[in-house]
Amino acid sequence: MTSVTIPIQMRFSDMDAYGHINNVIMVRFFEDARVRLTSSPIKADADHGIPEDTTFRESIGDTRTVVVHQNIDYKEQLFYRHEPVYVRTWISRVGGSSFTISYRLQEEDGSTVYAEGESVMVLMDPETGKSQKLSDDHKALLDALADEVKELDER
C-alpha cells in the first residue's frame, strides 16, 4: 500500500483577483497528480503477476480512463509562491468497473492541507465508447497504488 506525493510548481497565472490560487486551478493540480500516479512504476509482485516497473497506464494499452465523478473540498486558501505545493495521491477504492483516486493538496510534510478531493474513474473502450470491467491484473496494479490515508479530521 502506498501513496505518491508529487510537487506542483505554481504559475503566476494560477492566481486570481483575490490573490490566491483559483479553485479551478486546484482541479488541474489534481489532474497532474492523477496522470503521474497512473504512470508511476510499480514494484514487482509475483503473487499478482506484476512485473518490475509496470505502470497502470501501460497495462491498459489503448483503453482510455475517463473521469465520471469528481469532488473537492477546499480547506485553506493557497497563495501564490515560488516554492512548490504538493499533491499526495493514492487509489482509495477499486470496484468492478471503476476506481477512485484520492488527493490531498498540502505542504510536503502535511502540516497544512489546502484541499482534498477524489475522482471516480472508469475504463472506456475507445471504439465503442462503453465502459468496461477492470481485469484482475488491472485490479492488482491499482491495489499496488492503494493506501488508507486518514481523513484530515482524523489526524
C-alpha positions in Angstrom: 0.0 0.0 0.0 1.4 3.4 -1.0 0.6 6.9 -1.8 2.6 9.2 -4.1 3.5 12.8 -3.2 4.0 15.0 -6.2 5.5 18.5 -6.2 3.5 21.1 -8.2 5.0 24.3 -9.3 2.5 27.2 -9.2 2.4 29.7 -12.1 1.8 33.3 -11.6 -1.3 33.0 -13.8 -2.8 30.5 -11.4 -3.6 33.4 -9.0 -7.0 35.0 -9.2 -8.2 38.5 -8.5 -8.3 37.7 -4.7 -4.6 36.9 -4.7 -5.0 33.2 -4.0 -4.7 30.2 -6.2 -8.1 29.8 -8.0 -10.3 26.9 -7.1 -10.3 25.6 -10.8 -6.5 25.5 -10.8 -6.6 23.1 -7.9 -8.5 20.7 -10.0 -5.7 21.0 -12.6 -3.2 20.2 -9.9 -5.2 17.0 -9.1 -5.3 16.1 -12.8 -1.5 16.4 -13.0 -1.2 14.2 -9.9 -3.7 11.6 -11.4 -1.7 11.3 -14.6 1.6 10.9 -12.7 0.2 8.4 -10.3 -1.1 6.1 -13.0 2.2 6.5 -14.8 4.3 5.6 -11.7 6.3 2.4 -11.9 5.0 -0.3 -9.5 7.3 -2.7 -7.7 7.2 -6.3 -8.9 4.6 -8.6 -7.2 4.9 -12.2 -8.3 1.8 -13.2 -6.3 -0.3 -10.9 -8.6 1.8 -11.3 -11.8 3.1 -7.8 -11.8 6.5 -7.5 -13.5 9.1 -4.9 -12.3 8.4 -1.2 -13.3 5.0 -1.8 -14.8 2.6 1.1 -14.8 -1.2 1.1 -14.7 -1.2 3.4 -17.8 1.0 0.9 -19.8 -1.2 -2.0 -18.7 -4.4 -0.7 -20.2 -2.9 -0.1 -23.6 -5.3 1.8 -25.9 -8.1 1.6 -23.4 -9.0 5.1 -22.0 -9.6 6.1 -18.5 -12.3 8.8 -18.1 -13.5 10.8 -15.1 -17.1 10.1 -14.3 -17.3 12.0 -11.0 -15.1 14.5 -9.1 -15.4 16.3 -5.9 -13.2 18.7 -4.0 -13.3 20.3 -0.5 -11.3 23.5 0.0 -9.7 23.6 3.4 -7.4 26.7 3.4 -6.5 29.5 1.0 -3.4 28.9 -1.0 -1.5 32.0 -2.0 1.0 32.2 -4.9 4.6 31.5 -4.0 7.8 30.3 -5.7 8.1 27.1 -3.6 6.1 24.1 -4.8 3.0 22.8 -3.2 2.5 19.0 -3.0 -0.3 16.7 -4.0 -0.5 13.4 -2.1 -2.4 11.0 -4.2 -3.5 7.3 -3.9 -6.0 4.8 -5.0 -8.7 4.7 -2.3 -11.2 2.3 -3.8 -11.2 -0.4 -6.5 -14.5 -1.7 -7.8 -15.7 -3.9 -10.6 -15.5 -1.3 -13.3 -14.4 1.8 -11.6 -11.7 3.0 -9.2 -11.3 6.1 -7.0 -8.2 8.3 -6.9 -8.0 10.5 -3.8 -5.9 13.7 -3.4 -4.7 15.9 -0.7 -3.1 19.3 -1.8 -0.7 20.1 1.1 2.6 21.2 2.3 5.2 18.5 1.8 5.1 17.4 5.4 1.3 17.5 5.5 1.3 20.3 8.1 -1.2 22.4 6.1 -3.9 20.9 3.8 -5.3 23.3 1.3 -7.8 20.9 -0.4 -8.9 17.3 -0.5 -10.7 15.6 -3.3 -11.3 12.5 -5.4 -12.0 11.4 -8.9 -14.0 8.3 -9.8 -12.6 6.7 -13.0 -13.7 4.1 -15.4 -12.0 2.3 -18.3 -13.6 3.1 -21.6 -13.2 1.1 -24.9 -12.1 3.7 -27.5 -14.0 2.0 -30.3 -17.4 1.6 -28.6 -17.2 4.4 -26.1 -18.6 2.0 -23.5 -17.2 1.3 -20.0 -15.5 -2.0 -19.4 -14.8 -4.1 -16.3 -11.4 -4.0 -14.6 -9.5 -7.2 -15.2 -7.9 -9.0 -12.3 -4.5 -7.7 -13.5 -5.8 -4.1 -13.5 -7.2 -4.5 -10.0 -3.8 -5.9 -8.8 -2.0 -2.9 -10.3 -4.4 -0.5 -8.7 -4.2 -2.3 -5.4 -0.4 -1.7 -5.5 -1.2 2.1 -5.6 -3.8 1.9 -2.9 -3.4 3.5 0.6 -5.5 4.1 3.6 -4.9 7.8 4.3 -6.7 9.2 7.3 -9.1 12.0 6.7 -7.9 15.4 7.7 -10.3 15.4 10.7 -9.0 12.0 11.9 -5.3 13.1 12.2 
